[in-house]
Amino acid sequence: MGEREFDANFSALYGHRWTDLRDALMGPTDAVDYAAGLAAPYRMDSASVTAAKVLRLPEHGEILDACAAPGGKTLVMASRLPPGATILANELSSDRRRRLSDVLDAHLPPELRPRVRVSGFDAAAAGGRPSERGRFRAILLDAPCSSERHVLASQSALDAWTPARVRFLAQRQWALLSSAFLMLAPGGSLVYSTCALSPEENDGPVSRLVKKYGQDVFLDAPEDVEGAERTDYGLLFLPDKAGGSGPMYVCRIGKKETA
C-alpha cells in the first residue's frame, strides 16, 4: 500500500478532478484569525469556523463539544454562547486535552472561561449510559478522520496509507455519532463534521443514523455557503473549489421532540 494506492483510491472517487484537488490539498489553506468575542485571535481554517457556527446553540442548558481538541471550534461556539448556556469541551486523549485547556486559557476572556469546562470521557461509549441519555441541548461532533490533507503533508504517513484506515475510522465515526445522538436532548441540534474526503466517512455514518433512528431524526440542512458543495446530507468544502479551505464536511441533524 502507500502513495500509489492512495492516488488510485481518490482518483476512483473524484475522477479527472483528483489532479487539481490533490494540488490544492498540498497548497495553502484559507486560514483566518478568528477574533470575535475572544481575548486573543485564534488561527484556523475558514471552513472550520463555518462548521462551528452551523450548530444551533440553545438559550439554556449544556452544549457538548464531543472531540474538542485542539479547541478552535470550541472557541467559535464560546464566542457566541447565549447567557444561559455552558459548554463541556471533551477530549479523550490526555495530551490533546492539555493542549485544549491551554488554548481555552489563552483565548477566552476571563468572564467566559468558567463557562467552558473540560472533560476526558470516551464519547463513543457515553451514549450507552442511561444517565447520559438526552443530557445535552446541542452537540458538536468533529470526529477523528482520515485527514488526507495531513497525510499528503507527510511522506511517512502517505507511505503507510491503506484503505483499511478509512474503514476503521468510519466505524469509529459511527460509534461516536450514534452515541452523540443518544446524548442529544429531544429538540436539540447536532453537527457532525470531518476533514475527510471519503463519502464513507462523511455521508456514510449519517446514512446509518437515519436508517437506525429514522423516526427520531430530521435533517436540518445548513444554508448554502459560497464554495461549499452539496452532498446527500450536508455540505463539503474542498480546497480546489473553496478557495483553499477544507476539506471539511458539515452535516446538521435535529432530534424530534417527544410527543
Wavefront OBJ file of the C-alpha trace (Angstrom):
o trace
v 0.000 0.000 0.000
v 1.073 3.638 0.077
v 1.081 6.598 -2.260
v 0.100 4.689 -5.391
v -2.913 3.134 -3.672
v -3.820 6.481 -2.105
v -3.948 8.150 -5.511
v -5.801 5.246 -7.100
v -8.422 5.329 -4.349
v -9.165 9.044 -4.677
v -8.879 9.045 -8.466
v -11.683 6.489 -8.444
v -13.757 8.799 -6.210
v -13.029 12.125 -7.910
v -12.082 11.178 -11.472
v -10.210 13.786 -13.525
v -10.768 16.294 -10.720
v -8.320 14.472 -8.466
v -5.206 16.047 -10.003
v -6.381 19.596 -9.242
v -7.792 18.581 -5.863
v -4.541 16.891 -4.855
v -2.565 20.001 -5.793
v -4.954 22.183 -3.806
v -4.666 19.900 -0.774
v -0.907 20.428 -0.848
v -1.267 24.190 -1.239
v -2.012 26.972 1.247
v -5.151 26.830 3.370
v -7.736 29.574 3.638
v -6.817 30.320 7.240
v -8.367 33.187 9.198
v -7.613 34.791 12.542
v -10.891 34.286 14.369
v -11.184 37.004 16.998
v -14.869 37.777 17.659
v -15.511 37.726 21.412
v -12.066 36.329 22.238
v -9.225 37.644 24.356
v -6.777 36.797 21.557
v -7.294 35.684 17.932
v -7.057 32.012 17.012
v -5.885 30.981 13.536
v -7.973 28.299 11.853
v -9.380 27.145 8.525
v -12.331 29.268 7.448
v -14.422 26.125 6.826
v -13.845 25.088 10.451
v -15.355 28.399 11.565
v -18.412 27.651 9.433
v -18.748 24.152 10.907
v -18.860 25.547 14.445
v -21.267 28.343 13.515
v -23.735 25.909 11.915
v -24.638 24.368 15.293
v -27.882 25.809 16.687
v -26.976 26.969 20.193
v -29.659 26.727 22.883
v -30.576 29.674 25.084
v -30.140 27.481 28.167
v -28.501 24.204 29.062
v -25.302 22.298 28.343
v -23.570 22.035 24.964
v -21.137 19.195 24.255
v -18.080 19.543 22.047
v -17.519 15.803 21.862
v -13.996 15.686 20.351
v -12.858 19.205 21.108
v -9.058 19.388 20.739
v -7.261 21.481 19.678
v -10.111 23.853 20.561
v -10.737 26.167 17.615
v -14.367 25.192 17.148
v -14.908 25.368 20.918
v -13.714 28.978 20.811
v -16.125 29.827 17.995
v -19.055 28.374 19.933
v -17.958 30.024 23.178
v -17.747 33.407 21.476
v -21.420 33.050 20.516
v -22.612 31.434 23.752
v -26.072 32.573 24.931
v -26.164 33.816 28.555
v -27.911 30.719 29.918
v -25.752 28.090 28.201
v -22.459 26.373 29.036
v -20.026 24.182 27.090
v -18.447 20.870 28.034
v -15.316 20.549 25.869
v -14.427 16.867 25.827
v -11.233 15.197 24.638
v -10.292 11.564 25.290
v -6.527 11.943 24.755
v -4.772 13.355 27.826
v -2.072 15.081 25.738
v -4.616 16.677 23.435
v -6.776 17.581 26.454
v -3.883 19.549 27.958
v -3.456 21.388 24.677
v -7.199 22.078 24.604
v -7.086 23.582 28.102
v -4.111 25.749 27.148
v -5.958 27.064 24.072
v -9.059 27.895 26.100
v -6.990 29.613 28.811
v -5.111 31.690 26.245
v -8.019 32.779 24.062
v -11.156 33.028 26.189
v -11.765 36.216 28.191
v -11.814 35.721 31.990
v -15.563 36.201 32.288
v -16.241 33.480 29.692
v -13.618 30.870 30.607
v -15.545 29.436 33.646
v -18.500 28.642 31.396
v -16.393 26.230 29.316
v -15.388 23.098 31.244
v -13.023 20.378 30.026
v -13.600 16.623 30.372
v -11.978 13.412 29.139
v -14.568 10.646 28.679
v -14.992 8.314 25.694
v -17.780 9.980 23.715
v -18.366 6.786 21.722
v -19.366 4.886 24.861
v -21.134 7.589 26.864
v -24.426 7.307 24.970
v -24.824 3.778 26.271
v -25.181 5.019 29.840
v -28.773 5.838 30.866
v -27.557 8.807 32.897
v -26.213 10.467 29.736
v -29.258 9.962 27.513
v -30.718 13.304 26.436
v -28.246 15.265 28.582
v -27.101 17.891 26.053
v -29.151 20.569 24.317
v -26.655 20.747 21.434
v -23.649 18.676 20.360
v -20.756 19.338 18.007
v -19.042 16.149 16.883
v -15.921 16.979 14.887
v -14.940 13.354 14.529
v -11.438 11.891 14.165
v -10.974 11.170 10.471
v -8.531 10.298 7.703
v -7.436 13.946 7.331
v -5.962 13.444 3.875
v -4.513 16.951 3.808
v -2.237 15.951 6.686
v -1.456 12.597 5.050
v -0.238 14.366 1.913
v 1.960 16.636 4.044
v 3.854 13.647 5.485
v 5.654 11.179 3.225
v 5.791 8.593 6.022
v 2.016 8.852 6.537
v 1.462 8.602 2.791
v 3.698 5.526 2.520
v 1.748 3.859 5.345
v -1.702 4.704 3.939
v -4.171 1.852 3.350
v -7.899 1.718 2.539
v -8.359 -0.110 5.841
v -7.706 3.227 7.569
v -10.883 4.669 6.034
v -12.954 1.634 7.037
v -11.625 1.686 10.601
v -12.297 5.387 11.038
v -15.785 5.101 9.547
v -16.625 2.544 12.226
v -15.289 4.830 14.959
v -17.238 7.744 13.498
v -20.431 5.687 13.529
v -19.883 4.779 17.181
v -19.343 8.444 18.044
v -22.297 9.708 16.017
v -24.792 7.152 17.300
v -23.646 7.805 20.879
v -23.927 11.570 20.371
v -27.467 11.206 19.074
v -28.435 9.264 22.192
v -26.921 12.014 24.365
v -28.808 14.727 22.471
v -31.955 16.066 24.107
v -35.204 15.989 22.103
v -35.444 19.222 20.134
v -31.667 19.586 20.173
v -29.188 20.247 17.374
v -26.233 18.050 16.409
v -23.496 18.915 13.925
v -21.330 16.103 12.559
v -18.161 17.201 10.785
v -14.916 15.716 9.483
v -11.926 16.870 7.452
v -12.078 13.721 5.301
v -12.534 13.289 1.553
v -14.348 9.957 1.506
v -18.161 9.675 1.497
v -17.647 6.580 3.662
v -16.550 8.898 6.491
v -18.924 11.760 5.677
v -22.417 10.923 4.467
v -21.849 7.253 5.382
v -22.282 7.470 9.189
v -25.190 9.914 8.756
v -26.942 7.472 6.444
v -26.588 4.762 9.086
v -28.004 7.111 11.718
v -31.050 7.898 9.585
v -31.684 4.198 8.993
v -31.364 3.278 12.675
v -33.185 6.224 14.286
v -35.238 7.373 11.322
v -38.397 8.291 13.203
v -36.437 10.462 15.657
v -34.002 12.082 13.186
v -34.640 15.040 10.954
v -32.088 16.515 8.604
v -31.643 20.211 9.305
v -29.603 21.049 6.211
v -27.240 24.024 6.587
v -27.799 27.009 4.359
v -25.713 27.264 1.188
v -22.222 28.645 1.765
v -20.081 30.073 -1.011
v -17.577 27.480 -2.187
v -19.302 24.531 -0.495
v -20.758 21.613 -2.449
v -23.945 19.783 -1.550
v -23.821 16.094 -0.627
v -26.774 13.838 0.148
v -26.852 15.029 3.766
v -24.593 18.038 4.181
v -22.014 20.451 2.807
v -18.484 19.650 1.654
v -15.710 22.233 1.378
v -12.900 21.108 -0.921
v -9.888 23.369 -1.441
v -9.845 23.286 -5.252
v -13.288 24.936 -5.356
v -13.485 26.628 -1.946
v -10.532 28.992 -2.168
v -8.165 26.680 -0.308
v -10.458 25.894 2.629
v -11.199 22.369 3.717
v -11.562 19.533 3.360
v -14.499 19.987 5.715
v -17.750 18.043 5.721
v -20.619 19.536 7.727
v -23.986 17.920 8.447
v -26.617 19.332 10.813
v -29.145 16.948 12.391
v -32.094 17.595 14.636
v -33.739 15.280 17.168
v -37.505 15.337 17.117
v -39.408 16.436 20.187
v -41.143 13.649 22.070
v -44.926 13.613 21.786
l 1 2 3 4 5 6 7 8 9 10 11 12 13 14 15 16 17 18 19 20 21 22 23 24 25 26 27 28 29 30 31 32 33 34 35 36 37 38 39 40 41 42 43 44 45 46 47 48 49 50 51 52 53 54 55 56 57 58 59 60 61 62 63 64 65 66 67 68 69 70 71 72 73 74 75 76 77 78 79 80 81 82 83 84 85 86 87 88 89 90 91 92 93 94 95 96 97 98 99 100 101 102 103 104 105 106 107 108 109 110 111 112 113 114 115 116 117 118 119 120 121 122 123 124 125 126 127 128 129 130 131 132 133 134 135 136 137 138 139 140 141 142 143 144 145 146 147 148 149 150 151 152 153 154 155 156 157 158 159 160 161 162 163 164 165 166 167 168 169 170 171 172 173 174 175 176 177 178 179 180 181 182 183 184 185 186 187 188 189 190 191 192 193 194 195 196 197 198 199 200 201 202 203 204 205 206 207 208 209 210 211 212 213 214 215 216 217 218 219 220 221 222 223 224 225 226 227 228 229 230 231 232 233 234 235 236 237 238 239 240 241 242 243 244 245 246 247 248 249 250 251 252 253 254 255 256 257 258 259
